[in-house]
């Protein structure tokens, strides 16, 4: 029987890709107007720094830290490092302003909470802005535990990440469910740790793995796991 349900955040609960697409042009425009860095060059450097940091330090929360990413870009372009917090705030405030809940997600979260499920977050990100996203879409009060790679010291799909989720839930692995949009990170990672998993994806993808495409379907999917 499922007792605990864990959720990824970005593009599972919060519409991150849409919000990121809105935020980056503002950041690139600021970098051009205030620092003289070509917008296309800045956008490329932003993505390149993520790849380089992942190669240099491996799978850990620091590779998602935008402040570090902006600091490295400024250093390599010989620009004042004091602009890093400005760029960081500009980016994240734009993300929060443009993003919102995935359709039906808040209503589903509230319903699961009212039915007594232990609710958790399992995210490959730093805690501060993930908390803000949950707050922005109005679901933060419903979660009993929030696990990020910053605390776990490793990232999904590492089994150690999901072992921490299971420990925080206080349940057996078979009583825990992971919900996420990444087949590799969320779904296969959770199943490797003995958890159940449901893929949040478009209907045409669900031939590969069981899941759902709208939050109005999730409670029925959970019930089917208990049969």
TORKOL-397565 format. One record per residue (C-alpha): x, y, z. Coordinates in steps of 0.05 Angstrom, whole numbers, padded with zeros to 5 digits, always signed. Each point is the difference from the previous one (the first is absolute). Example, Ala and Ser with C-alpha at 12.3 -4.5 7.8 and 13.67 -1.06 7.14 Angstrom:
2
+00246-00090+00156+00027+00069-00013
//
This chain:
227
+00000+00000+00000+00027+00069-00019+00010+00044+00062+00049+00052-00025+00001+00038-00066+00062+00039-00023+00000+00052-00055+00053+00030-00043-00011+00076-00008+00024+00027-00066-00049-00018-00056-00035-00047+00048-00032+00050+00047+00028+00066-00025+00002+00021-00074+00075+00012+00000+00018-00005-00074-00052+00051-00018+00024+00046+00056+00073-00008-00019-00015+00018-00073-00032+00064+00026+00056+00017+00049+00063-00010-00043-00013+00055-00051-00006+00050+00056+00065-00023+00031+00036+00001-00067-00026+00069-00016+00024+00026+00068+00069-00031-00012+00004+00036-00067-00025+00068+00025+00039+00002+00065+00061-00043-00014+00008+00001-00075-00003-00076-00006-00033-00022-00065-00068-00032+00015+00013-00063-00041+00069-00008+00031-00030+00008+00069-00054-00052-00013+00051-00049-00027+00046+00012+00060-00059-00013+00047-00011-00069-00029+00074-00014-00008+00014+00015+00073-00050-00053+00020+00034-00052-00043+00069+00020+00023-00019-00001+00074-00033-00068-00008+00065-00026-00030+00043+00033+00053-00037-00017+00064-00049-00055-00019-00073-00008+00018-00014+00046+00058-00044+00060+00016+00054+00052-00015-00006-00011-00075-00071+00029+00004+00021+00061+00040-00012+00060-00046+00040+00047+00044+00062-00043-00011-00015-00005-00074-00006+00076-00007+00062+00011+00042+00041-00044-00047-00027+00035-00062+00018+00068+00029+00070-00024+00020+00015-00027-00069-00025+00064-00033+00040+00043+00049-00062+00035+00026-00014+00022+00072-00021-00059+00042-00048+00045+00038-00049-00011-00057-00009-00074+00017-00054+00011+00053-00035+00050-00045-00003-00050-00058-00021-00055+00048-00058+00039+00029-00021+00024-00069-00002-00071-00026-00036-00032+00058-00051+00055+00010-00017-00005-00074-00007-00076+00006-00047+00007+00059-00041+00054-00035-00008-00040-00064-00007-00070+00029-00060-00032+00031-00029-00067+00019-00007-00058-00048-00075-00005-00016-00038-00032+00057+00062-00010+00044-00020+00043+00060-00069-00030+00004+00029-00070-00003+00052+00015+00053-00054+00027+00047-00044-00061-00011+00057-00048+00015+00018+00038+00062-00072-00001+00025-00002-00075-00011+00060-00010+00046+00057-00015-00048+00070+00020+00021+00021+00049-00053+00073+00015-00018+00042+00037-00051+00060-00033-00034+00038+00051-00042+00069+00006-00032+00008+00073+00019+00019+00048+00055-00052+00007+00055-00010+00075+00002-00033+00012-00068-00036-00067+00000-00035+00022+00064-00019+00065-00034-00030-00038-00059-00042-00042+00046-00022+00063+00037-00016+00035-00066-00048-00055-00023-00032-00005+00069+00019-00071+00020+00057+00009+00050-00043-00011+00063-00021-00069-00023+00069-00033-00002+00027-00040+00058+00072-00004-00026+00041+00035-00054+00063-00036-00024+00048+00033-00049+00067-00021-00028+00029+00055+00042-00017-00040+00063+00008-00069-00029+00071+00014-00026-00018-00035-00064-00052+00004-00055-00056-00041-00029+00004-00055-00026+00051-00019+00053-00031-00052+00046+00028+00037+00060-00045+00059-00016-00062-00044+00000+00023-00037+00062-00001+00067+00036-00071+00013-00025-00022-00068+00026+00032+00013+00068-00033+00067+00007-00068-00030-00018+00008-00053+00054-00030-00052-00046+00023-00062-00037+00024+00013-00071-00060-00038-00027-00046+00050+00036+00033+00060-00035-00017+00029-00067+00041+00048-00043-00033+00047-00050+00043+00037-00051+00009+00021-00072+00068-00032-00011-00001-00074-00018+00074-00008+00017+00007+00043+00061-00067-00006+00035-00033-00064-00024+00056-00051-00011+00040+00029+00058-00057-00009+00049-00016-00070-00025+00073-00019+00009-00008+00018+00074-00062-00044+00006-00051+00056-00005-00060+00003-00046+00002+00054-00054-00049+00035-00046+00024+00041-00059-00031+00069-00011+00003+00003-00076-00040+00009-00064-00046-00059-00016+00042-00024-00059+00059-00011+00046-00039-00041+00050+00006-00062-00043+00072-00004+00026-00018+00003+00074-00064+00008+00041-00018+00070+00021-00049+00056-00012-00006+00062-00043-00046+00043+00045-00004+00005+00075-00074-00017-00002+00024-00072-00015+00052-00008+00055-00045-00023+00057-00029-00055-00044+00070-00021-00019+00020-00004+00074-00062-00041+00015+00019-00049-00055+00067-00012+00034-00036-00021+00063-00043-00053-00034
//
